[in-house]
Amino acid sequence: MNGWIALDIDGTITLDKYSVPQKVIDYLRTLEKSGWNIVMATGRSFVFASMALSTFDFPYTFLVQNGSAALQMPGKRLIFNRYISSSSLDEVEKIFEVCHGKFLVYAGYEKGDFCYGKKGSFSKAELDYLASLQKREKEEVRFVDSFQGLGFFPLIKCFGLAEQMTAAAKKLRATDLFQVAQIRDPFTPNFQLLLVTDRNASKGCSLKELIRLQGRGELVIAAGDDENDLSLFDQADVKIAMPHAPKIVQEKATLIAPPTADLGIISALEKAVRYVSS
């Protein structure tokens, strides 16, 4: 085994939310056949992310909802999951009473990747936002009177203006119950998202666990374009940032890839895999 190549999806291997360029797929297939373990790591749910990866015809590991679950593809075999207890939601609700913004609770791929929203808590504009979310991501929003009794679930997705999300992220991290990643909303320019997972669940934590279970190999390569990819960088020998990534991501990178529109991930990976023989 040469090692691991862990890749973000949106903005890293593709600009299209629903497909990956065929040349990128072909190159990743070549890498897998030559002995690399390919990992696709995303903040998306399984259902939404699967749209983009539907034509992948080689084995890979799927880290969905910011590493909350690891699945071996194409068979969808669960390797492990790290979920949040619904008992934590009282604390989340208290924080959002102060910070504003709204959040959804995702049920997980086992239940079909629908999500829960609190009945009566959304404005008309926010309901319109949820309607567009359902349409583009094929994720049903089910409204409930209370979040109590939901059991365990993979992800809380918070949305709102940047200042609201920054304030909420600070308070959520202070509880020491969660991992919190603040990223841009790829569909709504004036919104930011918080991807809130169990304290032991992130892209990087899950990559670390895969390596523990299956061995490290000679090299670990990671590529991404947003702050939720920094945890991947923490586990990698070679860290690839896309040129549009925030400054904090580029500063942690070993190399900056050419633009995603130019299939820059291919040339960046070509450079990275040379480290094995250097």
N, C-alpha and C positions, 0 to 999 in steps of 0.2 A: 504493500500500500504506500503510495506516495504521500498521502496525507489528506487534508480536508480543504475544501473550497466552499466557504459560506457566503452567500450572496443575498442581498436585499433585492426586492423585485422592482417596486415603483421608483422610477428615476435612475435606477442603477443598471438593470439589464434591458429595460424597455421604457418608453414614454407612453405607450398605449396601455390603458388600464385593463384591456381585455385580451391582449396577445403579446407574444414575445417574437422578435424578428427571427426568421428561420435560420439565418446565419449564426445567430447567437445559440440557438438550440443545437445546431449541428456541431458547433465548437464545444459546447458543454458535453455533448454525447461523446465526442472524441476524448475529452479529458476523463470522463467516467470510465471509458473502455481502457484507458492507459493506466488506471489504477488510482484515480482520485475519488474520494468520497464527496459527492456534491450535496450541499445543503442549501435549500431555499428558505430564507428566514424573513418573515413578514409580520407586520402589524395587522394585516387583514384576517378576516375569518377564513375558515377552510373553504366555504362555498364561494366566496368572492375571489379568493386567490386562485382557486382551481380554474376559474374562467381563463386566466392568463396562461396557466400552465397545462391546459388541456391537451396540447399536442406534444408534451414531453413524453418520449417513448423509451426512456432509459431509467434505471433505478436512481432514486435520490431520497434524501430525508427532508421532510417538510416540517418546519417550525412555524406554527400558525399562532396568531394572536399574541405576538411578541414573545414567543417561546413558551406559552402556557401548555402546549401539547406538542409532542414530537411523534410524527407518523412516518413509517417506512412506506414509500410509494414504489410502484403503483397500487399495491395491495391494501393501502390504508391501515396497515397494522400499527396499533398503538405501541410505541416504545415506552413512553412515560407521559404523565401530565402533572401539572402543579397548579391547583385551582384555589380560588378564594372562597371562604365561607361567607354565607349570607349574613352571619352575625356581625361582620365588619361593616355592613352597609349603614348602620345607625350613625357611625362616625363620618362616613362619606356624606350622608344627608346633612349633618350638622355643618360640615365645612361648606357645602354649597348654599346653605342658607345665608352665609356671610359673603362668600365670593361670587355668588351668582353663577351664570353659566348653567348648563344642564348636563345630564349624563344618562347613559343607557347601560343596562346590564346584559351581557351576552350569555346565552344559555349553553353554547358549546356545540361543536360539530356533531356530537353524539345525538343531539336533539334536533339537528337540522339548521343550526346557526341562526335561529330567530333571536330577538332581543326584547328585553322588558323595559318599559318606560312607566314612570309614575303618572297615573291618571290625573288630569286636571292641572299638571304642573307646567305645561308648555303653552307659550303664546302662539298666536296664529302664524307669525313668521317662523317660529321654531317648528310648528307642525308642518309647515311647507318644507322646511329643511329636512325633516324626517321623511316626508313623502318622497323627496328626491333621493334620499339615502336608500329607501326601500327599492326604488325603481332601478338605480344604477348598480346596487350591490346585491339585489335579490334577497334581502334580509327583512323578514317580516318583523314589525314592531308590535308587540302585544302590550296593551296598557293594563296595569294592575293597580289595585288600591294600596297595596303594601308590598315591600320587597321581602318581608319576613317569610320564612319557610321555603325559600327557593333552593336551599341546599348548597351545593358547591358549583362554581361557575368559573370560566377562564379569564374574563376580561370585563372591566368597566371602561367605557369610552365616554370621555367628557368633551364637550364642545362649547366654544364661545369665543369672545374677543381675546386678543393676546394678553391684555392686562388681567382679565379674569382667570385665564388658564395659568398664568405665572403665579398669581396669588394662591390659587387652589393647589397647584403642584407643590408649593412650599409647605402648605399645611398637611397635605397628604403624606409627603415624605417624613414630616416630623412625627407622624404616628408610629413609624417603624413597622407598619403592617404591609407596606406595598413597595413594589417597584413602580416608578412613574416616569414615563417618557413623554416629553412635550415635542410635538412635531407640527409641521404645517398641514393644514387641510388641503389635500391635492385638488379638491373640487370647488372649494369656496375660499377665494383669496383672502378675505378679511377675517377668516376664522382660523383658530388653532385647535389642536386636539391634544388631549391627554390620554395615553394608553396606560391603564392602571391594572397591574397584575399582582399576583402573590409576591411576597418579598423575595422568594427564591426563584421567580420566573422572569426571565428576560431573554432576549436573543442570545446574549453571551453566556448566561448561566446554563441555558439548555445546550449550547454548543460544548461547553465545558463538560457537561454530563455525558454527552455523546462520546466525547474523546475518552472519558473515564471508562465507559462501557466497552468501547470498541478499539481502543488504542489510538495513539497520536499520529503515527507515521513520521515522515521526515519534515513536513512543513504544514503549517496552517495559514491559509490565506483568507482574508475577509474583505468584502467590498460593500460600500453603502453610501448614502447621500443625505442622511438626516441623523438627528441626535439619538434616536433609538438604535442606531447602528454602532454607537460607541462601545457598547458592551461586547459586541462581536470583536471590535478592535482589541479589546483587553485580552482576548484569547488568541490573537493572531500573531504570527511572525511577520507577515507582509500585510499591510493595511492599505487598501485602495479606496480613495475618496473620489467622488465624481466632481467635476469642476463647478457645479452649481451648489454643492453642499455648503452648509453654514461654516463660518470660519473655524469654529471649535472642532468640527469634524476634519477639515482640511489640515489643521495644525497637528492632529494626531496621526496623519497618514504617512505611510512610507513613500507612496507615489500618488500623483493625481492623474486620473484617467482622462483621455480625450472625451469630448461631449458624448452623451448618451445617444443623441441623434446620429452620430457618426459610428455607432456601435463600438464606442470607446472601451467598453468592458473587455472586448476581445483582445485588443492590443495590450491593455493593462495586464490581463491574465497571462498573456504570452510572456511578458517581462517577468511576472511574478513566478511562474513555474520554472523559469531558468535557475532560480535560487536552489532548486533541488540538485542540479548538476554542477553548480558553481563551487 
